[in-house]
Amino acid sequence: MPYKPELTLRQLSQYRAWYCGLCKALRDTYGQLPRVVLGYDCTFLALLLAGLEGNVPPCKLEVCGYKPFRKERNVAQPCAALDFAADINILLSWFKLEDNWRDERKIFSLLARGTLYFAVKKAKLRQPAAAAAINESLAALTAAEKENEASIDKAADYFALLLSKIVCGYPNLPKGQEKALSWLCYNLGRWIYLADAWEDRFENKKSGAYNVFLQANTSKEQAAFLLYASLFEVEKAYDLLDLKANCGLLNNIVYQGCRERTKEVLEGVKHESL
């Protein structure tokens, strides 16, 4: 997510336009129900891929179908980056819900998976390479959890490699960007996995679900070091990208938003929506 206090009004409007544009892409491709899994992470993905392409769609004032009494907002119109991000949003949401159901038997996760059943079948047909990477990662992660893997690096590596593979599979990626983008996504995936594990550790301990930080008996200081080390590598890789658009907003997210979110995770503070 962006760091809102440092956003200009124009940048905030731009981010919301892309967020609404991703929601619209989910609706147009998968119908109304799958829009419930709309996420900030895939909004960032769309912004990043479009920024590398330099292909920024126009915005149009539209009324939100969920909030019809709210005034019109700018909505980013369809483009390849938003369509790809919508597919990945469905696949990753299915992965997350399956993981939650397997680990903690959350009824909500089971019901939510039901709403995505037909959408995920379609997403797998649209993005077969990404779907295969997710299945492979899920199988490896499941095996590691059954063995109570205590190596933080090994546990985080599964999702890190997964994110790197699926993002670098974007068909419109400009040549020469693959190496830096792969390293950025690897470390971003590692950061996401670690942040999620740290945030869920008390709930996992109560339910008996696997959590690598519990297995490794990790202190807050050690977790902070690992999270910030991953972010440092994200920033190094980001500096090597040749962005053609969305630079101001992406700079805010990478350099400020992710660090602010890390502080919130470490302090146990819930983030506010935009």
Backbone torsions as a table, in degrees:
resi	resn	phi	psi	omega
1	MET	NA	153.0	173.5
2	PRO	-69.2	162.6	172.1
3	TYR	-93.2	101.9	-168.7
4	LYS	-58.0	-40.9	-178.0
5	PRO	-60.1	-22.9	-178.7
6	GLU	-102.0	4.4	177.7
7	LEU	-82.4	139.9	168.2
8	THR	-76.7	163.3	177.7
9	LEU	-60.2	-36.6	179.1
10	ARG	-65.4	-42.8	-180.0
11	GLN	-66.6	-39.3	177.7
12	LEU	-62.5	-43.1	177.3
13	SER	-63.6	-38.5	178.9
14	GLN	-64.2	-44.6	-179.4
15	TYR	-63.7	-45.0	179.3
16	ARG	-63.1	-33.2	178.3
17	ALA	-64.5	-40.7	178.3
18	TRP	-71.8	-37.8	177.2
19	TYR	-61.4	-46.3	177.5
20	CYS	-68.1	-33.0	177.7
21	GLY	-65.5	-37.4	176.6
22	LEU	-67.4	-40.2	176.8
23	CYS	-59.8	-42.4	179.0
24	LYS	-65.8	-38.4	178.2
25	ALA	-64.3	-38.3	176.1
26	LEU	-63.3	-43.0	179.4
27	ARG	-64.0	-47.0	-175.5
28	ASP	-65.2	-33.6	-176.8
29	THR	-93.0	-36.2	-169.8
30	TYR	-121.3	-5.0	179.5
31	GLY	96.7	-174.7	-171.7
32	GLN	-74.8	-47.7	-172.7
33	LEU	-59.5	-42.4	-178.7
34	PRO	-63.6	-10.2	178.2
35	ARG	-65.6	-15.7	-179.1
36	VAL	-67.4	-17.8	-178.7
37	VAL	-96.1	9.0	176.8
38	LEU	-49.7	132.7	-175.7
39	GLY	-134.7	154.9	177.0
40	TYR	-66.5	-34.5	-176.5
41	ASP	-61.1	-42.5	-179.1
42	CYS	-78.3	-19.7	170.3
43	THR	-65.9	-43.3	175.2
44	PHE	-60.1	-42.0	179.4
45	LEU	-58.8	-45.9	179.7
46	ALA	-63.5	-43.3	178.3
47	LEU	-60.9	-42.0	-177.5
48	LEU	-67.7	-47.9	-178.2
49	LEU	-65.8	-41.0	177.5
50	ALA	-66.8	-34.6	177.8
51	GLY	-65.6	-37.5	177.5
52	LEU	-69.9	-38.8	178.1
53	GLU	-71.3	-33.3	-170.4
54	GLY	77.7	19.9	-177.7
55	ASN	-107.0	90.1	-177.5
56	VAL	-102.9	118.0	-178.1
57	PRO	-73.2	157.8	175.4
58	PRO	-70.7	162.3	175.6
59	CYS	-108.7	152.6	-178.9
60	LYS	-138.6	138.3	177.5
61	LEU	-70.8	123.9	-179.3
62	GLU	-140.8	159.2	175.4
63	VAL	-94.0	135.9	178.9
64	CYS	-73.2	131.3	179.0
65	GLY	-66.4	-29.3	178.7
66	TYR	-79.5	-29.3	-178.0
67	LYS	-129.2	70.4	-173.1
68	PRO	-66.1	-18.0	-178.2
69	PHE	-91.7	-4.3	175.5
70	ARG	-81.6	148.8	-178.2
71	LYS	-64.2	160.3	-178.3
72	GLU	-59.7	146.2	177.1
73	ARG	-126.1	155.6	172.2
74	ASN	-67.6	135.1	178.3
75	VAL	-128.4	125.8	176.3
76	ALA	-64.1	131.5	-177.6
77	GLN	-81.2	164.0	-172.7
78	PRO	-54.2	141.3	174.6
79	CYS	-156.0	169.0	-176.2
80	ALA	-61.8	-39.5	-178.4
81	ALA	-65.1	-41.0	178.6
82	LEU	-68.1	-40.2	178.7
83	ASP	-63.4	-43.4	178.6
84	PHE	-64.4	-44.5	-179.9
85	ALA	-62.6	-35.4	177.7
86	ALA	-64.3	-43.1	177.3
87	ASP	-60.7	-45.8	-178.7
88	ILE	-67.7	-35.5	176.8
89	ASN	-57.7	-45.1	178.8
90	ILE	-64.2	-47.7	-176.7
91	LEU	-64.4	-44.8	-179.3
92	LEU	-69.6	-33.7	177.8
93	SER	-66.3	-40.5	177.1
94	TRP	-62.3	-43.6	177.3
95	PHE	-58.0	-47.1	-178.6
96	LYS	-65.9	-44.0	-179.3
97	LEU	-66.2	-38.3	177.7
98	GLU	-64.6	-40.4	178.4
99	ASP	-64.6	-42.7	178.6
100	ASN	-63.7	-41.0	-179.6
101	TRP	-68.2	-41.0	-179.6
102	ARG	-65.2	-41.8	-174.7
103	ASP	-80.9	-42.1	-169.1
104	GLU	-124.7	-1.5	179.2
105	ARG	52.9	44.2	177.7
106	LYS	-74.9	123.1	-178.2
107	ILE	-61.8	-38.8	178.9
108	PHE	-56.7	-41.3	-179.2
109	SER	-63.5	-40.1	179.0
110	LEU	-65.0	-45.0	179.9
111	LEU	-66.1	-40.8	179.4
112	ALA	-64.7	-37.0	176.7
113	ARG	-61.7	-35.9	178.7
114	GLY	-61.7	-37.1	179.4
115	THR	-70.4	-20.0	-177.8
116	LEU	-100.1	1.4	-171.3
117	TYR	-55.1	-51.7	-177.9
118	PHE	-75.9	-32.7	178.7
119	ALA	-64.4	-41.9	-177.1
120	VAL	-71.2	-30.7	175.0
121	LYS	-63.0	-41.9	178.6
122	LYS	-68.0	-41.4	179.8
123	ALA	-63.0	-36.9	178.5
124	LYS	-65.1	-34.8	177.1
125	LEU	-71.8	-35.7	-178.9
126	ARG	-76.5	-32.8	-177.5
127	GLN	-132.2	68.6	-175.6
128	PRO	-63.0	-36.1	-179.6
129	ALA	-66.8	-42.9	178.7
130	ALA	-65.5	-40.9	179.0
131	ALA	-63.2	-39.8	178.8
132	ALA	-65.8	-40.4	178.9
133	ALA	-64.1	-39.2	179.5
134	ILE	-67.2	-44.2	178.5
135	ASN	-61.5	-41.2	179.1
136	GLU	-64.2	-43.9	179.9
137	SER	-65.4	-42.1	-179.3
138	LEU	-62.5	-41.6	178.9
139	ALA	-63.3	-43.6	-179.7
140	ALA	-66.7	-41.0	-179.7
141	LEU	-67.1	-40.0	178.3
142	THR	-61.2	-43.2	179.0
143	ALA	-63.4	-41.3	179.4
144	ALA	-64.5	-40.2	-179.7
145	GLU	-66.5	-38.3	178.4
146	LYS	-63.9	-31.0	178.9
147	GLU	-89.1	4.2	-178.6
148	ASN	52.9	50.9	-179.9
149	GLU	-52.2	125.9	-178.3
150	ALA	-103.8	-3.7	178.2
151	SER	-85.4	116.3	-179.4
152	ILE	-63.6	-40.4	-179.4
153	ASP	-61.8	-43.9	-179.6
154	LYS	-65.9	-44.2	-178.5
155	ALA	-64.1	-43.6	-178.5
156	ALA	-71.4	-24.5	-175.5
157	ASP	-63.1	-31.9	-176.4
158	TYR	-62.9	-49.0	-179.7
159	PHE	-74.4	-32.2	178.2
160	ALA	-60.8	-47.6	178.9
161	LEU	-66.2	-37.6	179.1
162	LEU	-59.4	-49.6	-177.7
163	LEU	-64.6	-38.8	178.8
164	SER	-62.0	-43.8	-178.6
165	LYS	-64.9	-46.9	-173.0
166	ILE	-73.4	-36.8	-179.4
167	VAL	-70.7	-40.2	179.5
168	CYS	-72.9	-4.3	174.8
169	GLY	-87.6	3.3	178.3
170	TYR	-63.0	122.4	-172.1
171	PRO	-66.3	-24.3	-177.0
172	ASN	-97.6	16.9	-177.9
173	LEU	-67.8	124.6	179.7
174	PRO	-61.9	146.1	179.9
175	LYS	-65.8	146.4	178.7
176	GLY	90.3	-4.5	-177.9
177	GLN	-101.8	-8.8	-170.1
178	GLU	-61.7	-45.8	-173.9
179	LYS	-64.2	-49.4	-179.9
180	ALA	-65.7	-40.8	-179.8
181	LEU	-65.4	-39.8	179.1
182	SER	-61.3	-43.7	-179.4
183	TRP	-69.8	-37.6	176.3
184	LEU	-60.2	-49.8	-176.2
185	CYS	-68.7	-34.7	176.5
186	TYR	-59.5	-49.4	-177.3
187	ASN	-74.3	-30.6	174.4
188	LEU	-66.6	-41.4	176.5
189	GLY	-62.8	-39.3	177.5
190	ARG	-63.9	-45.0	179.0
191	TRP	-61.7	-43.3	179.7
192	ILE	-61.7	-45.0	-179.4
193	TYR	-62.5	-46.0	-177.8
194	LEU	-67.2	-42.2	178.7
195	ALA	-62.4	-42.1	179.3
196	ASP	-64.1	-43.4	-179.5
197	ALA	-65.2	-41.4	179.8
198	TRP	-66.5	-40.5	-178.6
199	GLU	-67.2	-30.2	-174.9
200	ASP	-97.4	2.5	-168.2
201	ARG	-61.7	-39.8	-178.5
202	PHE	-69.6	-41.2	177.6
203	GLU	-64.7	-40.4	178.5
204	ASN	-66.2	-38.2	178.4
205	LYS	-63.8	-40.4	-179.8
206	LYS	-66.4	-40.4	-176.7
207	SER	-86.8	-15.5	-177.5
208	GLY	85.9	8.4	180.0
209	ALA	-74.6	157.2	-179.3
210	TYR	-67.4	138.4	172.4
211	ASN	-150.6	121.3	-173.2
212	VAL	-63.7	-31.3	178.4
213	PHE	-67.3	-33.4	175.8
214	LEU	-70.9	-40.5	179.0
215	GLN	-62.7	-38.4	-176.9
216	ALA	-90.6	-0.7	-178.6
217	ASN	51.2	52.7	-172.5
218	THR	-82.2	136.5	175.9
219	SER	-84.0	165.4	177.8
220	LYS	-61.7	-38.3	180.0
221	GLU	-64.4	-41.9	178.2
222	GLN	-65.9	-42.0	178.3
223	ALA	-62.6	-42.2	179.3
224	ALA	-61.5	-42.6	178.6
225	PHE	-59.8	-45.0	-178.3
226	LEU	-66.3	-41.7	179.9
227	LEU	-65.4	-46.8	-178.4
228	TYR	-71.7	-30.6	176.0
229	ALA	-64.3	-40.8	177.3
230	SER	-64.2	-42.9	179.5
231	LEU	-64.2	-37.1	178.5
232	PHE	-60.3	-41.3	178.5
233	GLU	-69.7	-35.1	174.9
234	VAL	-59.3	-46.4	-177.9
235	GLU	-65.7	-39.9	177.9
236	LYS	-61.0	-44.5	179.9
237	ALA	-68.5	-39.6	-180.0
238	TYR	-60.3	-38.2	179.9
239	ASP	-62.1	-22.0	-177.5
240	LEU	-89.5	-10.2	-178.7
241	LEU	-75.7	147.5	177.6
242	ASP	-101.1	83.7	-177.6
243	LEU	-81.0	136.3	-179.9
244	LYS	-108.1	-9.7	-178.3
245	ALA	-160.5	166.4	176.5
246	ASN	63.1	20.6	-172.0
247	CYS	-62.6	-48.3	-176.5
248	GLY	-59.5	-45.0	-178.4
249	LEU	-69.0	-42.4	178.8
250	LEU	-65.9	-38.7	176.6
251	ASN	-58.9	-43.1	179.7
252	ASN	-60.9	-45.8	-177.3
253	ILE	-65.6	-47.8	-174.1
254	VAL	-71.0	-47.6	-173.3
255	TYR	-86.3	-26.0	-176.2
256	GLN	-119.9	-47.6	-176.6
257	GLY	-60.9	-46.1	-178.3
258	CYS	-67.3	-37.2	178.8
259	ARG	-69.3	-39.7	177.3
260	GLU	-64.9	-40.4	178.5
261	ARG	-64.4	-36.0	177.5
262	THR	-62.9	-43.4	177.2
263	LYS	-59.7	-43.1	-179.9
264	GLU	-62.0	-44.0	-179.9
265	VAL	-61.8	-46.4	-178.0
266	LEU	-66.7	-32.1	-178.9
267	GLU	-92.8	-4.5	179.5
268	GLY	75.2	29.4	-179.2
269	VAL	-98.2	132.2	176.9
270	LYS	-77.4	136.2	-178.9
271	HIS	-80.1	152.5	178.3
272	GLU	-92.9	146.4	178.3
273	SER	-76.5	163.8	177.3
274	LEU	-94.7	NA	NA
